[in-house]
């Protein structure tokens, strides 16, 4: 299947689900997908919070 799909009528870009899961994993998080019969899918995203003490603020430093 395609890794990336562009829909010109809406201007949206869609990523393949495996690519999306790998992206979240690379960011230190995870994506959980649960299928609900006849209702679609529920996607839950977990991403780590940035350590604010180590994150430089824009325009400072």
TORFILO-547215 format. One record per residue: residue number from 1; residue in one letter; x, y, z of N, C-alpha, C, CB in turn. Coordinates in nm, 4 decimals, m for minus. Atoms other than C-alpha are relative to their C-alpha. Glycine has a CB too. Example, Ala and Ser with C-alpha at 12.3 -4.5 7.8 and 13.67 -1.06 7.14 Angstrom:
<num: 1, residu: A, n.c1: 0.0890, n.c2: m0.1190, n.c3: 0.0000, ca.c1: 1.2300, ca.c2: m0.4500, ca.c3: 0.7800, c.c1: 0.0900, c.c2: 0.1200, c.c3: 0.0000, cb.c1: m0.0992, cb.c2: 0.0027, cb.c3: 0.1246>
<num: 2, residu: S, n.c1: m0.0820, n.c2: m0.1190, n.c3: m0.0060, ca.c1: 1.3670, ca.c2: m0.1060, ca.c3: 0.7140, c.c1: m0.0770, c.c2: 0.1090, c.c3: 0.0730, cb.c1: 0.0414, cb.c2: 0.0462, cb.c3: m0.1415>
END
This chain:
<num: 1, residu: X, n.c1: 0.0802, n.c2: m0.1188, n.c3: 0.0000, ca.c1: 0.0000, ca.c2: 0.0000, ca.c3: 0.0000, c.c1: 0.0852, c.c2: 0.1263, c.c3: 0.0000, cb.c1: m0.0916, cb.c2: m0.0008, cb.c3: 0.1180>
<num: 2, residu: X, n.c1: m0.0694, n.c2: m0.1284, n.c3: 0.0030, ca.c1: 0.0882, ca.c2: 0.3653, ca.c3: m0.0207, c.c1: 0.0391, c.c2: 0.0428, c.c3: 0.1409, cb.c1: m0.0878, cb.c2: 0.1075, cb.c3: m0.0659>
<num: 3, residu: X, n.c1: m0.0454, n.c2: m0.0515, n.c3: m0.1284, ca.c1: 0.2878, ca.c2: 0.5260, ca.c3: 0.2580, c.c1: m0.0617, c.c2: 0.1349, c.c3: 0.0318, cb.c1: 0.1506, cb.c2: 0.0109, cb.c3: 0.0016>
<num: 4, residu: X, n.c1: 0.0496, n.c2: m0.1356, n.c3: m0.0163, ca.c1: 0.1483, ca.c2: 0.8748, ca.c3: 0.2005, c.c1: m0.1065, c.c2: 0.0260, c.c3: m0.1056, cb.c1: 0.1152, cb.c2: 0.1035, cb.c3: m0.0104>
<num: 5, residu: X, n.c1: 0.1085, n.c2: m0.0301, n.c3: 0.0928, ca.c1: m0.1787, ca.c2: 0.9887, ca.c3: 0.0421, c.c1: m0.0385, c.c2: 0.1465, c.c3: 0.0153, cb.c1: m0.1227, cb.c2: m0.0926, cb.c3: 0.0250>
<num: 6, residu: X, n.c1: 0.0430, n.c2: m0.1398, n.c3: m0.0008, ca.c1: m0.2689, ca.c2: 1.3459, ca.c3: m0.0551, c.c1: m0.1385, c.c2: 0.0084, c.c3: m0.0608, cb.c1: 0.1000, cb.c2: 0.0908, cb.c3: m0.0775>
<num: 7, residu: X, n.c1: 0.1359, n.c2: m0.0170, n.c3: 0.0494, ca.c1: m0.6341, ca.c2: 1.4429, ca.c3: m0.0993, c.c1: m0.0205, c.c2: 0.1467, c.c3: m0.0350, cb.c1: m0.1048, cb.c2: m0.0479, cb.c3: 0.1050>
<num: 8, residu: X, n.c1: 0.0045, n.c2: m0.1407, n.c3: 0.0405, ca.c1: m0.6414, ca.c2: 1.7655, ca.c3: m0.3042, c.c1: m0.1324, c.c2: 0.0696, c.c3: 0.0295, cb.c1: 0.0285, cb.c2: 0.0101, cb.c3: m0.1458>
<num: 9, residu: X, n.c1: 0.1295, n.c2: m0.0645, n.c3: m0.0232, ca.c1: m1.0147, ca.c2: 1.8265, ca.c3: m0.2533, c.c1: m0.0134, c.c2: 0.0520, c.c3: 0.1429, cb.c1: m0.1129, cb.c2: m0.0975, cb.c3: m0.0299>
<num: 10, residu: X, n.c1: 0.0055, n.c2: m0.0459, n.c3: m0.1392, ca.c1: m0.9630, ca.c2: 1.8627, ca.c3: 0.1236, c.c1: 0.1320, c.c2: 0.0599, c.c3: 0.0468, cb.c1: m0.0385, cb.c2: m0.1148, cb.c3: 0.0911>
<num: 11, residu: X, n.c1: m0.1318, n.c2: m0.0491, n.c3: m0.0377, ca.c1: m0.5920, ca.c2: 1.9503, ca.c3: 0.1294, c.c1: 0.0643, c.c2: m0.0811, c.c3: 0.1114, cb.c1: m0.0096, cb.c2: 0.1431, cb.c3: 0.0419>
<num: 12, residu: X, n.c1: m0.0533, n.c2: 0.0805, n.c3: m0.1101, ca.c1: m0.5274, ca.c2: 1.6694, ca.c3: 0.3763, c.c1: 0.1007, c.c2: m0.1034, c.c3: m0.0496, cb.c1: m0.1136, cb.c2: m0.0696, cb.c3: 0.0742>
<num: 13, residu: X, n.c1: m0.1009, n.c2: 0.1018, n.c3: 0.0268, ca.c1: m0.2372, ca.c2: 1.4267, ca.c3: 0.3905, c.c1: m0.0204, c.c2: m0.1114, c.c3: 0.1010, cb.c1: 0.1457, cb.c2: 0.0586, cb.c3: 0.0077>
<num: 14, residu: X, n.c1: 0.0174, n.c2: 0.1152, n.c3: m0.0879, ca.c1: m0.2741, ca.c2: 1.0764, ca.c3: 0.5326, c.c1: 0.1250, c.c2: m0.0861, c.c3: m0.0030, cb.c1: m0.1237, cb.c2: m0.0826, cb.c3: m0.0410>
<num: 15, residu: X, n.c1: m0.1130, n.c2: 0.0914, n.c3: m0.0105, ca.c1: 0.0062, ca.c2: 0.8520, ca.c3: 0.6575, c.c1: m0.0512, c.c2: m0.1417, c.c3: 0.0195, cb.c1: 0.0936, cb.c2: 0.0408, cb.c3: 0.1160>
<num: 16, residu: X, n.c1: 0.0266, n.c2: 0.1406, n.c3: m0.0215, ca.c1: m0.0009, ca.c2: 0.4738, ca.c3: 0.6418, c.c1: 0.0060, c.c2: m0.0280, c.c3: 0.1504, cb.c1: 0.1014, cb.c2: m0.0888, cb.c3: m0.0784>
<num: 17, residu: X, n.c1: 0.0072, n.c2: 0.0258, n.c3: m0.1436, ca.c1: m0.0856, ca.c2: 0.3312, ca.c3: 0.9875, c.c1: 0.1327, c.c2: m0.0498, c.c3: 0.0562, cb.c1: m0.1091, cb.c2: m0.1011, cb.c3: 0.0292>
<num: 18, residu: X, n.c1: m0.1295, n.c2: 0.0485, n.c3: m0.0488, ca.c1: 0.2465, ca.c2: 0.1446, ca.c3: 1.0212, c.c1: 0.1027, c.c2: 0.1122, c.c3: 0.0073, cb.c1: 0.0521, cb.c2: m0.1119, cb.c3: m0.0899>
<num: 19, residu: X, n.c1: m0.0913, n.c2: m0.1147, n.c3: m0.0014, ca.c1: 0.4396, ca.c2: 0.4614, ca.c3: 0.9326, c.c1: m0.0314, c.c2: 0.0885, c.c3: 0.1203, cb.c1: m0.0108, cb.c2: 0.0817, cb.c3: m0.1324>
<num: 20, residu: X, n.c1: 0.0423, n.c2: m0.0829, n.c3: m0.1126, ca.c1: 0.2380, ca.c2: 0.6548, ca.c3: 1.1901, c.c1: 0.0425, c.c2: m0.0614, c.c3: 0.1331, cb.c1: m0.1517, cb.c2: 0.0194, cb.c3: m0.0026>
<num: 21, residu: X, n.c1: m0.0411, n.c2: 0.0676, n.c3: m0.1236, ca.c1: 0.3026, ca.c2: 0.3940, ca.c3: 1.4620, c.c1: 0.1509, c.c2: 0.0120, c.c3: 0.0203, cb.c1: m0.0417, cb.c2: m0.1487, cb.c3: m0.0030>
<num: 22, residu: X, n.c1: m0.1462, n.c2: m0.0112, n.c3: m0.0097, ca.c1: 0.6759, ca.c2: 0.3986, ca.c3: 1.3845, c.c1: 0.0430, c.c2: 0.1419, c.c3: 0.0358, cb.c1: 0.0654, cb.c2: m0.0422, cb.c3: m0.1319>
<num: 23, residu: X, n.c1: m0.0311, n.c2: m0.1392, n.c3: m0.0312, ca.c1: 0.6793, ca.c2: 0.7792, ca.c3: 1.3996, c.c1: m0.0190, c.c2: 0.0275, c.c3: 0.1494, cb.c1: m0.0883, cb.c2: 0.0949, cb.c3: m0.0835>
<num: 24, residu: X, n.c1: 0.0243, n.c2: m0.0191, n.c3: m0.1430, ca.c1: 0.5232, ca.c2: 0.7813, ca.c3: 1.7472, c.c1: 0.1037, c.c2: m0.0736, c.c3: 0.0842, cb.c1: m0.1406, cb.c2: m0.0476, cb.c3: 0.0369>
<num: 25, residu: X, n.c1: m0.1032, n.c2: 0.0747, n.c3: m0.0728, ca.c1: 0.7693, ca.c2: 0.5129, ca.c3: 1.8629, c.c1: 0.1335, c.c2: 0.0735, c.c3: m0.0044, cb.c1: 0.0156, cb.c2: m0.1414, cb.c3: m0.0586>
<num: 26, residu: X, n.c1: m0.1256, n.c2: m0.0748, n.c3: 0.0131, ca.c1: 1.0623, ca.c2: 0.7192, ca.c3: 1.7312, c.c1: 0.0011, c.c2: 0.1225, c.c3: 0.0911, cb.c1: 0.0216, cb.c2: 0.0429, cb.c3: m0.1458>
<num: 27, residu: X, n.c1: 0.0118, n.c2: m0.1157, n.c3: m0.0885, ca.c1: 0.9331, ca.c2: 1.0106, ca.c3: 1.9416, c.c1: m0.0088, c.c2: m0.0411, c.c3: 0.1472, cb.c1: m0.1223, cb.c2: 0.0824, cb.c3: m0.0381>
<num: 28, residu: X, n.c1: 0.0056, n.c2: 0.0487, n.c3: m0.1372, ca.c1: 0.9308, ca.c2: 0.7910, ca.c3: 2.2525, c.c1: m0.1406, c.c2: m0.0275, c.c3: 0.0497, cb.c1: 0.0648, cb.c2: 0.0981, cb.c3: 0.0900>
<num: 29, residu: X, n.c1: 0.1386, n.c2: 0.0245, n.c3: m0.0387, ca.c1: 0.5561, ca.c2: 0.7360, ca.c3: 2.2507, c.c1: m0.0535, c.c2: m0.1259, c.c3: m0.0634, cb.c1: m0.0872, cb.c2: 0.1174, cb.c3: m0.0377>
<num: 30, residu: X, n.c1: 0.0604, n.c2: 0.1139, n.c3: 0.0671, ca.c1: 0.3116, ca.c2: 0.4861, ca.c3: 2.1167, c.c1: m0.1408, c.c2: 0.0347, c.c3: m0.0454, cb.c1: m0.0019, cb.c2: m0.1225, cb.c3: 0.0921>
<num: 31, residu: X, n.c1: 0.1340, n.c2: m0.0143, n.c3: 0.0560, ca.c1: m0.0098, ca.c2: 0.4577, ca.c3: 1.9189, c.c1: m0.0699, c.c2: m0.1337, c.c3: 0.0171, cb.c1: 0.0040, cb.c2: 0.0442, cb.c3: m0.1511>
<num: 32, residu: X, n.c1: 0.0776, n.c2: 0.1220, n.c3: m0.0196, ca.c1: m0.2725, ca.c2: 0.2028, ca.c3: 2.0204, c.c1: m0.1281, c.c2: 0.0134, c.c3: m0.0815, cb.c1: m0.0313, cb.c2: m0.0252, cb.c3: 0.1523>
<num: 33, residu: X, n.c1: 0.1195, n.c2: m0.0003, n.c3: 0.0844, ca.c1: m0.5475, ca.c2: 0.1146, ca.c3: 1.7734, c.c1: m0.0887, c.c2: m0.1163, c.c3: 0.0417, cb.c1: 0.0373, cb.c2: m0.0097, cb.c3: m0.1516>
<num: 34, residu: X, n.c1: 0.0968, n.c2: 0.1037, n.c3: m0.0348, ca.c1: m0.8579, ca.c2: m0.0754, ca.c3: 1.8828, c.c1: m0.1159, c.c2: 0.0090, c.c3: m0.0976, cb.c1: m0.0496, cb.c2: 0.0149, cb.c3: 0.1477>
<num: 35, residu: X, n.c1: 0.1112, n.c2: 0.0041, n.c3: 0.0940, ca.c1: m1.1180, ca.c2: m0.1838, ca.c3: 1.6318, c.c1: m0.1286, c.c2: m0.0308, c.c3: 0.0749, cb.c1: 0.0251, cb.c2: m0.1046, cb.c3: m0.1107>
<num: 36, residu: X, n.c1: 0.1323, n.c2: 0.0220, n.c3: m0.0570, ca.c1: m1.4827, ca.c2: m0.1612, ca.c3: 1.7278, c.c1: m0.0914, c.c2: m0.0425, c.c3: m0.1136, cb.c1: m0.0543, cb.c2: 0.1285, cb.c3: 0.0728>
<num: 37, residu: X, n.c1: 0.0856, n.c2: 0.0482, n.c3: 0.1089, ca.c1: m1.7117, ca.c2: m0.3733, ca.c3: 1.5092, c.c1: m0.1137, c.c2: 0.0965, c.c3: m0.0307, cb.c1: m0.0571, cb.c2: m0.1364, cb.c3: 0.0350>
<num: 38, residu: X, n.c1: 0.1059, n.c2: m0.0864, n.c3: 0.0533, ca.c1: m1.9456, ca.c2: m0.1587, ca.c3: 1.2998, c.c1: 0.0044, c.c2: 0.1428, c.c3: 0.0533, cb.c1: m0.1337, cb.c2: m0.0596, cb.c3: 0.0313>
<num: 39, residu: X, n.c1: m0.0107, n.c2: m0.1361, n.c3: m0.0516, ca.c1: m1.8210, ca.c2: 0.1594, ca.c3: 1.4740, c.c1: 0.1298, c.c2: 0.0679, c.c3: m0.0403, cb.c1: m0.0117, cb.c2: m0.0010, cb.c3: 0.1498>
<num: 40, residu: X, n.c1: m0.1276, n.c2: m0.0599, n.c3: 0.0392, ca.c1: m1.4731, ca.c2: 0.2136, ca.c3: 1.3322, c.c1: 0.1105, c.c2: m0.0336, c.c3: 0.0983, cb.c1: m0.0140, cb.c2: 0.1506, cb.c3: m0.0117>
<num: 41, residu: X, n.c1: m0.1161, n.c2: 0.0243, n.c3: m0.0839, ca.c1: m1.1488, ca.c2: 0.2431, ca.c3: 1.5235, c.c1: 0.0169, c.c2: 0.1106, c.c3: 0.1031, cb.c1: 0.1255, cb.c2: m0.0121, cb.c3: m0.0854>
<num: 42, residu: X, n.c1: m0.0364, n.c2: m0.0965, n.c3: m0.1027, ca.c1: m1.0385, ca.c2: 0.4138, ca.c3: 1.8429, c.c1: 0.1518, c.c2: 0.0023, c.c3: 0.0051, cb.c1: m0.0628, cb.c2: m0.0361, cb.c3: 0.1405>
<num: 43, residu: X, n.c1: m0.1450, n.c2: m0.0142, n.c3: m0.0033, ca.c1: m0.6829, ca.c2: 0.5490, ca.c3: 1.8360, c.c1: 0.0385, c.c2: 0.0815, c.c3: 0.1223, cb.c1: 0.0529, cb.c2: 0.0667, cb.c3: m0.1298>
<num: 44, residu: X, n.c1: m0.0500, n.c2: m0.0670, n.c3: m0.1196, ca.c1: m0.5023, ca.c2: 0.6419, ca.c3: 2.1564, c.c1: 0.1475, c.c2: 0.0283, c.c3: m0.0195, cb.c1: m0.0240, cb.c2: m0.0859, cb.c3: 0.1280>
<num: 45, residu: X, n.c1: m0.1386, n.c2: m0.0428, n.c3: 0.0201, ca.c1: m0.1757, ca.c2: 0.8369, ca.c3: 2.1420, c.c1: 0.0622, c.c2: 0.0318, c.c3: 0.1351, cb.c1: 0.0076, cb.c2: 0.1236, cb.c3: m0.0947>
<num: 46, residu: X, n.c1: m0.0788, n.c2: m0.0315, n.c3: m0.1185, ca.c1: 0.0839, ca.c2: 0.8473, ca.c3: 2.4180, c.c1: 0.1303, c.c2: 0.0624, c.c3: m0.0458, cb.c1: 0.0258, cb.c2: m0.1268, cb.c3: 0.0874>
<num: 47, residu: X, n.c1: m0.1263, n.c2: m0.0676, n.c3: 0.0296, ca.c1: 0.3706, ca.c2: 1.0971, ca.c3: 2.3905, c.c1: 0.0623, c.c2: 0.0466, c.c3: 0.1307, cb.c1: m0.0214, cb.c2: 0.1202, cb.c3: m0.0972>
<num: 48, residu: X, n.c1: m0.0646, n.c2: m0.0454, n.c3: m0.1229, ca.c1: 0.6302, ca.c2: 1.1798, ca.c3: 2.6548, c.c1: m0.0048, c.c2: 0.1521, c.c3: 0.0104, cb.c1: 0.1454, cb.c2: m0.0491, cb.c3: 0.0057>
<num: 49, residu: X, n.c1: m0.0059, n.c2: m0.1440, n.c3: m0.0232, ca.c1: 0.6222, ca.c2: 1.5252, ca.c3: 2.8102, c.c1: 0.1448, c.c2: 0.0446, c.c3: m0.0058, cb.c1: m0.0640, cb.c2: 0.0379, cb.c3: 0.1363>
<num: 50, residu: X, n.c1: m0.1356, n.c2: m0.0552, n.c3: 0.0050, ca.c1: 0.9249, ca.c2: 1.7435, ca.c3: 2.7474, c.c1: 0.0431, c.c2: 0.0389, c.c3: 0.1404, cb.c1: 0.0075, cb.c2: 0.1225, cb.c3: m0.0958>
<num: 51, residu: X, n.c1: m0.0559, n.c2: m0.0457, n.c3: m0.1271, ca.c1: 1.1513, ca.c2: 1.8113, ca.c3: 3.0430, c.c1: 0.0249, c.c2: 0.1497, c.c3: m0.0151, cb.c1: 0.1334, cb.c2: m0.0785, cb.c3: 0.0382>
<num: 52, residu: X, n.c1: m0.0064, n.c2: m0.1445, n.c3: 0.0206, ca.c1: 1.0961, ca.c2: 2.1865, ca.c3: 3.0659, c.c1: 0.1306, c.c2: 0.0604, c.c3: 0.0488, cb.c1: m0.1153, cb.c2: 0.0669, cb.c3: 0.0696>
<num: 53, residu: X, n.c1: m0.1272, n.c2: m0.0529, n.c3: m0.0499, ca.c1: 1.4168, ca.c2: 2.2394, ca.c3: 3.2622, c.c1: 0.1114, c.c2: m0.0158, c.c3: m0.1034, cb.c1: 0.0394, cb.c2: m0.0704, cb.c3: 0.1303>
<num: 54, residu: X, n.c1: m0.1029, n.c2: 0.0260, n.c3: 0.1008, ca.c1: 1.6170, ca.c2: 2.1006, ca.c3: 2.9678, c.c1: m0.0364, c.c2: 0.0552, c.c3: m0.1374, cb.c1: 0.0248, cb.c2: m0.1484, cb.c3: m0.0105>
<num: 55, residu: X, n.c1: 0.0467, n.c2: m0.0478, n.c3: 0.1297, ca.c1: 1.4107, ca.c2: 2.2506, ca.c3: 2.6855, c.c1: 0.0214, c.c2: 0.1504, c.c3: m0.0103, cb.c1: m0.1489, cb.c2: m0.0353, cb.c3: m0.0212>
<num: 56, residu: X, n.c1: m0.0213, n.c2: m0.1446, n.c3: 0.0136, ca.c1: 1.5371, ca.c2: 2.5907, ca.c3: 2.5658, c.c1: m0.1265, c.c2: 0.0697, c.c3: m0.0503, cb.c1: 0.1172, cb.c2: 0.0281, cb.c3: m0.0958>
<num: 57, residu: X, n.c1: 0.1138, n.c2: m0.0790, n.c3: 0.0450, ca.c1: 1.2730, ca.c2: 2.8566, ca.c3: 2.5213, c.c1: 0.0380, c.c2: 0.0764, c.c3: m0.1259, cb.c1: m0.0473, cb.c2: 0.0970, cb.c3: 0.1108>
<num: 58, residu: X, n.c1: m0.0302, n.c2: m0.0754, n.c3: 0.1222, ca.c1: 1.2473, ca.c2: 3.0231, ca.c3: 2.1789, c.c1: 0.0443, c.c2: 0.1428, c.c3: 0.0326, cb.c1: m0.1228, cb.c2: 0.0030, cb.c3: m0.0927>
<num: 59, residu: X, n.c1: m0.0486, n.c2: m0.1362, n.c3: m0.0169, ca.c1: 1.4478, ca.c2: 3.3463, ca.c3: 2.1672, c.c1: 0.0816, c.c2: 0.0238, c.c3: 0.1252, cb.c1: m0.1137, cb.c2: 0.0919, cb.c3: m0.0001>
<num: 60, residu: X, n.c1: m0.0798, n.c2: m0.0144, n.c3: m0.1226, ca.c1: 1.6298, ca.c2: 3.2795, ca.c3: 2.4942, c.c1: 0.1192, c.c2: m0.0951, c.c3: m0.0085, cb.c1: m0.0864, cb.c2: m0.0296, cb.c3: 0.1283>
<num: 61, residu: X, n.c1: m0.1154, n.c2: 0.0880, n.c3: m0.0074, ca.c1: 1.9826, ca.c2: 3.1478, ca.c3: 2.5220, c.c1: 0.0898, c.c2: 0.0133, c.c3: m0.1133, cb.c1: m0.0405, cb.c2: m0.1372, cb.c3: 0.0105>
END
